[in-house]
Amino acid sequence: MKSKLTVITDSHGAVIATQVGHGEPDPKTGIAFGILAGPGQTIHKMEFDVPSFRSRRDVDDFHLRVSEFLRR
């Protein structure tokens, strides 16, 4: 199932951060949160299949899949 995904890439297109969701405010509290891009970085908002992660390698593999998707 696809989820909203916010991705930050560096100036070379490598994924450096991901967040499930786009930082919309919570309907009950109005509080919003999100990741921010720094100088030379880009934010991408997309829908993507987000797996469950069991190890750091799972996260690295996921970032690689997202990077490949963004290059297309």
PyMOL commands that set and color helices and strands:
alter all, ss='L'
color gray80, all
select helices_A, chain A and resi 56-71
alter helices_A, ss='H'
color red, helices_A
select strands_A, chain A and resi 2-9+15-20+42-49
alter strands_A, ss='S'
color yellow, strands_A
deselect
rebuild
show_as cartoon
